[in-house]
Amino acid sequence: MNALLVFSRLIDALNQRVGTLVTWITLVVVLISAGNAVVRKVFHTSSNAWLELQWYLFGALFLLAAGYTLLKNEHVRVDILSSRLSRRAQMGIEIFGVLFFLLPACTLILWLSWPMFMDSWVTNEQSSNTGGLVRWPIKLMIPVGFALLVLAGVSHLIKCVGFLTGRCPDPTAKDEGPTAEQQLADEIAREAQAREAATRQTSGNAVDGGR
C-alpha cells in the first residue's frame, strides 16, 4: 500500500504541474482573445490562424485541467443521497464510481481518440480555413487530457482505499481555506476600500485648504 501511495503522490505532482501550466494558458487565451477582438473592431480584419489558436488553447485548457480538477475535488458532485451516509459508505461509492464509470469511460475515449490523432499526424492534416493551422496538435490534446484524467482517477482510487485502511486522509475533503474566487473578491474589496479612504482624505485636505 505504501508503494501505491507513493505512486499516487507522483501522479498528483504531475497533475499539479499541469494545473500550474494551465493557469498560464488561461492568461495567453485571454490576451489572444482580446487581441483578436481589438484587431477585428479597430482594423476590420482578422486572421484565421490567430482565431484557431484561440480555440485550440481554449480546448487544451479544459482537456489538460480535467485531472487537476479531480485532484482538487472541483468536479460537480450530485451527493443528495450519499451526503446522508457515513464517510466509509461515501468512500465506497467513490470507489465504485471510479472503477465502473470514470476509468472505463475515460479509457474508452483515450483508446478511440488515439487513432484519430495518429491519422492527423501521419497526413499532416491542415485546417479547412484559409491560413489556418495544422490540426494534429489539438487532436493530441484529447488523448493527453484523458490520460491525465485516468491517472488522476487511479490516484483518487488509491487514496480512497488508503483512507479506508487508515493510511491517508479523506481524499474528498476540500481545502478549508478561501477559494481563489474568494481571495480575488477580498483583494478587490481591499483595493476599493483603499481608494475610498484615499478619496476621503483628498476631499478633507481640499476642504482644509479652502478654509
WOJOMO-V433096 format. One record per residue. N is the residue number from 0. RES is the residue in one letter. PSI is psi in degrees with one decimal (* if undefined). D_LAST is the distance of its C-alpha to the last C-alpha in Angstrom with 1 decimal. Layout:
N_RES_PSI_D_LAST / N_RES_PSI_D_LAST
//
This chain:
0_M_-37.2_78.2 / 1_N_-40.0_76.3 / 2_A_-38.3_77.2 / 3_L_-38.1_76.1 / 4_L_-35.9_72.7 / 5_V_-43.2_72.4 / 6_F_-40.5_73.2 / 7_S_-41.6_70.6 / 8_R_-35.2_67.9 / 9_L_-43.0_68.9 / 10_I_-44.0_68.6 / 11_D_-38.7_65.2 / 12_A_-40.0_64.1 / 13_L_-49.2_65.3 / 14_N_-29.9_63.5 / 15_Q_-43.0_60.3 / 16_R_-41.1_60.4 / 17_V_-39.7_61.1 / 18_G_-38.9_58.2 / 19_T_-41.5_55.9 / 20_L_-40.9_57.4 / 21_V_-32.9_56.8 / 22_T_-36.4_53.0 / 23_W_-34.4_53.0 / 24_I_-37.7_55.2 / 25_T_-44.7_52.6 / 26_L_-43.3_50.0 / 27_V_-41.6_52.5 / 28_V_-42.9_53.3 / 29_V_-44.7_49.7 / 30_L_-43.4_49.3 / 31_I_-42.2_52.5 / 32_S_-43.7_51.8 / 33_A_-42.2_48.4 / 34_G_-43.2_50.1 / 35_N_-41.6_52.9 / 36_A_-42.9_50.6 / 37_V_-45.4_48.4 / 38_V_-40.5_51.6 / 39_R_-40.8_53.2 / 40_K_-38.7_50.2 / 41_V_-45.7_49.0 / 42_F_-2.2_52.3 / 43_H_43.1_54.6 / 44_T_168.7_57.0 / 45_S_166.1_58.0 / 46_S_124.5_60.3 / 47_N_-34.6_62.8 / 48_A_-46.2_62.9 / 49_W_-36.6_59.2 / 50_L_-41.5_59.4 / 51_E_-36.2_62.3 / 52_L_-37.2_60.7 / 53_Q_-49.4_57.8 / 54_W_-22.4_60.2 / 55_Y_-50.7_62.4 / 56_L_-34.7_59.6 / 57_F_-42.7_58.5 / 58_G_-41.0_62.1 / 59_A_-36.4_62.3 / 60_L_-49.6_59.1 / 61_F_-38.2_60.6 / 62_L_-45.2_64.1 / 63_L_-26.2_63.2 / 64_A_-3.8_60.7 / 65_A_-45.8_63.2 / 66_G_-39.3_64.6 / 67_Y_-38.8_61.2 / 68_T_-39.9_60.1 / 69_L_-39.3_63.2 / 70_L_-39.0_62.4 / 71_K_5.6_59.0 / 72_N_43.1_60.5 / 73_E_1.9_58.3 / 74_H_151.2_61.1 / 75_V_131.5_61.2 / 76_R_130.5_63.3 / 77_V_93.6_64.9 / 78_D_38.6_65.5 / 79_I_-40.2_65.7 / 80_L_-44.7_69.1 / 81_S_-25.5_69.0 / 82_S_-17.9_65.9 / 83_R_-8.3_68.0 / 84_L_171.2_70.5 / 85_S_164.2_70.7 / 86_R_-36.2_69.2 / 87_R_-38.9_72.8 / 88_A_-41.0_73.7 / 89_Q_-39.8_70.5 / 90_M_-34.4_71.4 / 91_G_-39.0_74.9 / 92_I_-39.1_73.4 / 93_E_-46.9_71.4 / 94_I_-43.5_74.5 / 95_F_-44.5_76.5 / 96_G_-41.0_73.8 / 97_V_-44.2_73.6 / 98_L_-38.7_77.4 / 99_F_-7.2_78.4 / 100_F_-60.5_75.4 / 101_L_-57.2_72.9 / 102_L_-45.9_75.4 / 103_P_-44.2_78.1 / 104_A_-45.9_75.7 / 105_C_-38.8_73.8 / 106_T_-38.8_77.1 / 107_L_-45.8_78.6 / 108_I_-41.2_75.7 / 109_L_-45.0_75.8 / 110_W_-40.0_79.5 / 111_L_-29.8_79.3 / 112_S_-23.0_76.4 / 113_W_-47.0_77.9 / 114_P_-34.7_80.7 / 115_M_-41.5_78.2 / 116_F_-45.1_76.2 / 117_M_-40.4_79.4 / 118_D_-40.9_80.6 / 119_S_-38.0_77.3 / 120_W_-47.3_77.5 / 121_V_-40.7_81.1 / 122_T_-2.8_80.7 / 123_N_53.1_77.3 / 124_E_133.2_76.0 / 125_Q_157.4_73.5 / 126_S_147.2_71.0 / 127_S_-10.4_72.4 / 128_N_142.3_69.2 / 129_T_127.6_69.3 / 130_G_12.1_67.5 / 131_G_-177.1_67.2 / 132_L_169.0_67.6 / 133_V_150.9_70.6 / 134_R_-20.0_71.0 / 135_W_-30.8_72.5 / 136_P_-41.9_69.2 / 137_I_-31.2_67.7 / 138_K_-28.3_71.1 / 139_L_-30.6_71.3 / 140_M_-25.3_68.1 / 141_I_-57.4_70.1 / 142_P_-35.3_72.6 / 143_V_-46.5_70.2 / 144_G_-43.8_67.7 / 145_F_-26.4_70.4 / 146_A_-42.4_71.9 / 147_L_-36.8_68.6 / 148_L_-38.0_68.5 / 149_V_-45.8_72.1 / 150_L_-41.6_71.3 / 151_A_-37.0_68.3 / 152_G_-40.9_70.6 / 153_V_-44.2_73.1 / 154_S_-43.7_70.5 / 155_H_-39.8_69.3 / 156_L_-44.0_72.9 / 157_I_-43.3_73.5 / 158_K_-32.4_70.4 / 159_C_-45.3_71.4 / 160_V_-40.3_74.9 / 161_G_-36.8_73.3 / 162_F_-42.7_71.2 / 163_L_-28.5_74.3 / 164_T_4.4_76.1 / 165_G_21.4_73.2 / 166_R_-16.0_72.7 / 167_C_162.5_69.1 / 168_P_172.4_66.1 / 169_D_116.8_65.6 / 170_P_-11.6_65.1 / 171_T_-4.5_63.6 / 172_A_132.1_60.8 / 173_K_155.7_57.4 / 174_D_131.2_54.7 / 175_E_-14.2_52.6 / 176_G_172.3_49.5 / 177_P_146.1_47.0 / 178_T_169.4_48.3 / 179_A_-37.5_47.0 / 180_E_-41.3_45.4 / 181_Q_-40.4_43.6 / 182_Q_-41.9_42.4 / 183_L_-43.3_41.0 / 184_A_-40.4_39.3 / 185_D_-40.4_37.8 / 186_E_-41.8_36.5 / 187_I_-41.8_35.0 / 188_A_-41.0_33.3 / 189_R_-41.0_31.9 / 190_E_-39.3_30.6 / 191_A_-41.4_29.0 / 192_Q_-39.6_27.3 / 193_A_-42.2_26.1 / 194_R_-39.4_24.6 / 195_E_-41.4_22.9 / 196_A_-41.3_21.4 / 197_A_-38.0_20.2 / 198_T_-43.3_18.7 / 199_R_-40.7_16.8 / 200_Q_-40.8_15.6 / 201_T_-41.6_14.5 / 202_S_-41.7_12.7 / 203_G_-40.2_10.9 / 204_N_-36.2_10.0 / 205_A_-40.1_8.8 / 206_V_-42.9_6.5 / 207_D_-38.8_5.3 / 208_G_-35.3_5.4 / 209_G_-27.8_3.8 / 210_R_*_0.0
//
